[in-house]
Amino acid sequence: MSDQVKETEIEDSDKMGQGPESEVTYRPELMIPFRYTQEDAIRAFHDYYDGRPLLPSVIKKDPTPEEMQGGFVPYLLYSGIADVDITYEAQNSQKVGGDPKIVKQLRDYTVRRTGTANYRRVQVNASKEITDAFMETLEPFQYKDLKPIEETEEAGSLQELTEIAEDREKAEHRLSATVSETFRNTVRHDYVKETEQHITFHDEKVECVLCPMWVRQVKIGRQYYNFAMNGQTGKIHADIPPSRIKSVLTFLCCFAVGTGIPYLLLWLTWHYLGTESATSGQVIALLSVIFGFIVTNVFMQNLFRRMKKSKTALPKPNLTQKHYASCTVHLTVDKEKLVRRQMVNNRNVAIKTEEY
C-alpha cells in the first residue's frame, strides 16, 4: 500500500469507558472510493437479469437513480499477534493388496501445533444493518485502494461520521477462524479434525474503514429482494426469485403444446392407417399426456437452470487477495504421534488393529 495511506490511530478518546461491559467505538479515517458509478450499477443490473424469463416483472423493472442507492459499509480491520495452541485428530488412508479380505490401511495420529500467528487486516463487518452473510457475498475488498477520507471526493458528504461500535465477540470469532484455518493448513493428512483450541490475541491494532457498494431493494408481498454490487470490484450478489404466476402459466402453455401436437399427429396417423378402435382414443390420449409431461419437465428445468445461472455483468474483477487478510505462522511445537494402525475391509470394518 502507498506510503500516502495513513494507518488509523486509535486514541484513548475513541474508547468509551473502562469497564468490561463498556462499548468501544472507532471513528472511520480510511475509505475505499467508488470505482464503479451509478450508471455502471444500473447497466450491470440489466445485464445480470437479462435472459431470466421467469423473474417477476417488478424485479426486472428499470431502476431509477433514486432506487439504485450507493453507500459505504463500515469495516474494522484487525492486525496483531495471536498465541496459538491447537490439537488435532488426523488420519491417513492407504490401499493395500495381498490379503483379499483387507483393502486399505488406516493410520491415526494426534497432532499438536503451537506457535504464533501474525495476522494483518482481517476484515470484520461493523454494520448493524447489513448482515455478515450478505456482505460475504460481495467480499473481498482490496486494501490497495485505501485512502484517508479527507483526500477523497466523497469527503464533503461524509463530514458527520458517526463512531462505529465494536462487536468484540464477532471480531474474535473471525480472528479465530482466520488463525485456526492457517494452522490447519500446516497439518497435511487425509482427514483432520480439531479437538482442542487455545488462542489469545495481543499487540492488536484496529483500523476503521468504509467500503463502497450499490444496492437496489424490491419488496414483493412481505419479502424483500436485493441487488447489490461491490462498488470497488464490481462483484455482484442478487436475489433471483421465480414468479409463481409466470411459472404456472409457462408450465400450462408448454404442457398444452406438448400434449396437443403429439395427440393430433397420432390421431391423424392412426386414422390414415385405418387402425382406429374403441380404445385407440384412450391410448392416444395417454401417450400424448406422457409425452407432454416429459417435454414440459425438460423445458421447465432448462428455464430454471437459466434462472440460476451465475453471470458476471461487468468484466470479471481481479480478486487477487484472499477472502481474509494475510496470516503468517511461526511454529514452536510441531508434533505428530501415531496412535493406531488398522487394516480394514471394504466395509471399513477393522480386521487387525495395532495400538501405539
C-alpha positions in Angstrom: 0.0 0.0 0.0 1.2 3.5 -0.8 3.0 5.4 1.9 0.4 8.2 1.5 -2.2 6.0 3.1 -2.4 6.7 6.8 -2.9 4.0 9.4 -5.8 4.6 11.7 -4.7 5.7 15.1 -6.8 4.7 18.0 -6.8 7.4 20.6 -7.9 6.9 24.2 -10.9 9.2 23.5 -12.2 6.6 21.0 -12.7 4.1 23.8 -15.8 4.8 25.8 -15.4 3.8 29.4 -13.0 1.5 31.1 -15.3 -1.3 32.5 -15.6 -4.8 30.9 -19.0 -4.0 29.5 -18.1 -0.6 28.1 -18.7 -0.2 24.3 -15.5 0.5 22.3 -16.0 2.7 19.3 -13.8 3.8 16.4 -14.1 6.7 14.0 -13.7 6.0 10.3 -10.5 7.5 8.9 -9.9 5.5 5.8 -12.1 4.5 2.9 -12.1 2.8 -0.5 -13.5 5.1 -3.1 -16.1 4.0 -5.7 -14.6 2.6 -8.8 -17.9 1.9 -10.4 -20.5 4.6 -10.9 -24.3 4.5 -10.5 -24.6 4.2 -14.3 -22.3 1.1 -14.2 -24.5 -0.4 -11.4 -27.7 0.2 -13.4 -26.1 -1.3 -16.6 -24.9 -4.3 -14.5 -28.4 -4.7 -13.2 -29.9 -5.0 -16.7 -27.1 -7.3 -17.9 -27.4 -9.6 -14.9 -31.2 -10.1 -15.0 -31.3 -10.3 -18.8 -32.2 -13.8 -20.0 -34.0 -14.9 -16.8 -37.6 -15.3 -18.2 -39.4 -16.3 -15.0 -38.4 -13.3 -12.9 -41.3 -11.1 -11.6 -41.9 -8.1 -13.7 -41.3 -5.8 -10.7 -37.8 -7.2 -10.3 -36.9 -6.5 -13.9 -38.3 -3.0 -13.9 -35.8 -0.4 -15.0 -34.4 1.0 -11.7 -34.4 4.8 -11.3 -31.3 6.6 -10.0 -33.1 7.1 -6.7 -33.7 3.3 -6.4 -30.1 2.4 -7.1 -28.5 3.7 -3.9 -24.8 3.9 -3.2 -23.4 3.8 0.3 -20.5 2.8 2.4 -20.3 -0.2 4.8 -18.1 0.2 7.8 -15.4 -2.5 8.4 -12.9 -2.9 11.2 -9.6 -4.3 10.1 -7.6 -6.1 12.8 -3.9 -6.6 12.8 -1.8 -8.2 15.6 -0.3 -11.3 17.0 -2.0 -14.5 18.2 -0.5 -17.1 20.6 -1.9 -20.4 19.4 -2.1 -24.0 20.8 -4.3 -26.4 18.8 -4.6 -30.2 19.0 -6.0 -32.3 16.1 -7.0 -35.8 15.3 -5.7 -36.9 11.9 -5.8 -40.0 9.7 -4.2 -41.3 6.6 -5.7 -43.9 4.3 -3.7 -46.2 2.0 -4.9 -49.0 -0.3 -3.1 -52.3 0.3 -3.0 -55.6 -1.6 -2.1 -59.2 -0.9 -4.9 -60.3 1.5 -8.3 -60.3 -0.3 -10.1 -59.5 3.0 -8.1 -56.3 3.5 -8.5 -53.4 1.2 -6.8 -50.5 3.0 -4.7 -49.4 5.9 -5.7 -46.6 8.3 -3.1 -44.7 10.4 -4.5 -42.5 13.2 -2.4 -39.6 14.7 -2.7 -37.0 17.4 -1.2 -33.7 16.1 -0.3 -30.6 18.1 0.6 -27.2 16.7 1.8 -24.4 18.9 3.2 -21.1 17.9 2.3 -17.5 16.9 0.4 -16.1 14.0 1.0 -12.6 12.7 -2.3 -11.5 11.1 -2.8 -8.3 9.2 -6.1 -6.5 8.3 -8.5 -9.3 9.0 -11.8 -7.7 8.0 -14.9 -7.7 10.2 -18.2 -6.2 9.1 -19.1 -3.5 11.6 -22.5 -2.6 10.1 -25.6 -3.1 12.4 -28.0 -3.0 9.4 -26.3 -5.4 6.9 -25.7 -9.0 7.9 -22.3 -10.7 7.6 -23.8 -13.4 5.3 -24.9 -10.7 2.9 -21.6 -8.9 2.9 -19.6 -12.1 2.5 -21.2 -12.5 -1.0 -19.6 -9.1 -2.0 -16.2 -9.6 -0.4 -13.3 -9.3 -0.6 -12.5 -5.6 -0.8 -8.9 -4.8 -1.9 -7.0 -2.6 0.5 -4.6 -1.2 -2.1 -7.2 1.5 -2.9 -7.5 2.7 0.7 -7.2 6.5 1.1 -7.7 8.9 4.0 -11.2 10.2 3.9 -10.2 13.8 3.6 -8.3 13.0 0.4 -11.3 11.6 -1.4 -14.1 13.2 -3.5 -16.7 11.9 -1.0 -15.1 13.7 1.9 -17.7 16.5 1.7 -20.7 14.2 2.1 -19.0 12.3 5.0 -18.4 15.3 7.3 -20.5 14.0 10.2 -19.4 10.4 10.5 -20.8 8.5 13.5 -18.5 6.4 15.6 -18.5 2.7 14.8 -19.1 0.3 17.7 -17.0 -2.8 18.0 -18.6 -6.3 18.4 -15.8 -8.0 20.2 -17.4 -11.4 20.2 -17.8 -11.3 16.4 -14.3 -10.0 15.9 -12.7 -12.7 17.9 -14.8 -15.3 16.1 -13.5 -14.1 12.7 -9.9 -13.8 14.0 -10.0 -17.3 15.5 -11.4 -18.7 12.2 -8.6 -17.0 10.2 -5.8 -18.1 12.6 -7.1 -21.6 13.1 -7.6 -22.1 9.3 -4.0 -21.1 8.7 -2.7 -23.5 11.4 -5.0 -26.2 10.0 -3.2 -25.9 6.6 0.0 -27.0 8.2 -1.5 -30.4 9.1 -1.2 -32.5 5.9 -3.2 -35.6 6.4 -6.2 -37.2 4.5 -8.6 -36.4 7.4 -8.1 -33.7 10.1 -10.4 -32.8 13.0 -9.6 -30.1 15.5 -10.2 -31.3 19.1 -8.8 -28.5 21.3 -8.0 -24.9 20.7 -6.4 -22.1 22.8 -5.9 -18.7 21.1 -5.0 -15.4 22.8 -4.6 -12.1 20.9 -2.3 -9.2 21.8 -0.4 -6.2 20.2 -3.6 -5.5 18.4 -4.2 -2.6 16.1 -7.6 -1.7 14.6 -8.4 0.4 11.6 -11.9 1.6 10.8 -12.6 1.8 7.1 -15.6 2.5 4.8 -16.2 0.1 1.8 -18.4 1.1 -1.2 -21.5 -0.8 -2.5 -24.5 -0.2 -4.7 -27.9 -1.6 -3.6 -31.4 -1.8 -5.0 -34.2 -3.3 -2.9 -37.6 -4.5 -4.1 -40.5 -5.6 -2.0 -42.8 -8.3 -3.3 -45.6 -9.1 -0.8 -43.9 -9.3 2.6 -40.5 -10.3 1.2 -37.6 -8.0 0.2 -35.2 -8.9 -2.6 -31.9 -7.3 -3.2 -29.5 -6.5 -6.0 -26.1 -5.4 -4.7 -22.8 -4.7 -6.3 -19.3 -4.1 -4.8 -18.5 -0.5 -5.7 -14.8 -1.3 -6.0 -14.5 -4.7 -7.7 -17.9 -5.0 -9.5 -18.7 -8.3 -7.8 -22.5 -8.9 -7.7 -25.0 -10.6 -5.4 -28.6 -10.7 -6.5 -31.7 -12.5 -5.4 -33.4 -14.4 -8.2 -37.0 -15.3 -7.1 -39.1 -17.0 -9.8 -42.6 -15.6 -10.4 -45.2 -18.1 -9.4 -47.7 -16.8 -11.9 -45.2 -16.9 -14.7 -44.1 -20.4 -13.7 -47.6 -21.8 -13.6 -48.6 -20.1 -16.9 -45.5 -21.3 -18.6 -46.0 -24.8 -17.4 -49.6 -24.9 -18.6 -48.8 -23.5 -22.0 -45.9 -25.9 -22.5 -48.0 -28.8 -21.3 -50.8 -27.9 -23.7 -48.5 -27.6 -26.7 -46.5 -30.7 -25.7 -49.7 -32.7 -25.3 -51.8 -31.3 -28.2 -49.3 -31.7 -31.0 -48.5 -35.3 -30.4 -52.2 -36.1 -29.9 -53.0 -34.6 -33.3 -50.2 -36.3 -35.0 -51.0 -39.7 -33.5 -54.7 -39.3 -34.3 -54.0 -38.4 -37.9 -51.6 -41.4 -38.2 -54.0 -43.9 -36.8 -56.8 -42.5 -38.8 -54.8 -42.6 -42.0 -53.7 -46.2 -41.4 -57.3 -47.2 -40.5 -56.3 -48.7 -37.2 -58.9 -46.9 -35.1 -60.7 -48.9 -32.4 -62.7 -48.4 -29.3 -59.6 -47.9 -27.1 -57.4 -46.1 -29.7 -58.6 -42.7 -28.4 -57.6 -43.6 -24.8 -54.2 -44.9 -25.9 -53.5 -41.7 -28.0 -54.5 -39.5 -25.0 -52.3 -41.5 -22.6 -49.3 -41.4 -24.9 -49.8 -37.7 -25.5 -50.1 -36.8 -21.8 -46.9 -38.8 -21.0 -45.1 -37.1 -23.8 -46.4 -33.7 -22.7 -45.2 -34.2 -19.1 -41.7 -35.2 -20.3 -41.4 -32.3 -22.7 -42.7 -29.8 -20.1 -40.4 -31.1 -17.4 -37.3 -30.8 -19.6 -38.4 -27.3 -20.8 -39.1 -26.1 -17.2 -35.8 -27.5 -15.9 -34.0 -25.6 -18.6 -35.7 -22.4 -17.7 -34.9 -22.8 -14.1 -31.2 -23.5 -14.9 -31.2 -20.3 -16.9 -32.7 -18.5 -13.9 -30.0 -19.7 -11.5 -27.0 -19.4 -13.9 -24.3 -17.3 -12.5 -23.4 -14.3 -14.6 -20.8 -11.6 -14.4 -22.4 -8.4 -15.8 -19.2 -6.4 -15.7 -15.6 -7.5 -16.5 -14.6 -10.2 -14.1 -12.9 -8.5 -11.1 -9.3 -9.3 -10.5 -9.6 -10.6 -7.0 -6.0 -11.5 -6.1 -6.5 -11.2 -2.4 -7.9 -14.0 -0.2 -11.3 -13.7 1.5 -9.4 -12.9 4.7 -6.2 -10.9 5.0 -2.8 -12.4 5.3 -1.7 -14.5 8.2 1.8 -15.8 8.8 2.5 -18.7 11.1 5.6 -19.3 13.2 5.6 -22.8 14.8 7.4 -23.6 18.0 5.8 -27.0 18.6 5.2 -29.3 15.6 4.4 -32.8 17.0 2.6 -35.8 15.3 2.2 -39.1 17.1 1.0 -42.3 15.6 -1.6 -43.8 18.0 -3.3 -46.5 16.0 -2.9 -48.6 12.8 -5.8 -50.6 11.4 -6.3 -53.0 8.5 -10.0 -52.7 7.3 -12.2 -54.5 4.7 -14.3 -53.0 2.0 -17.0 -52.1 4.6 -14.4 -50.2 6.7 -14.6 -52.8 9.5 -11.3 -53.3 11.3 -9.6 -56.8 10.6 -6.5 -56.0 12.5 -5.7 -53.2 15.0 -2.3 -52.1 16.5 -2.2 -49.6 19.3 0.9 -47.4 19.9 
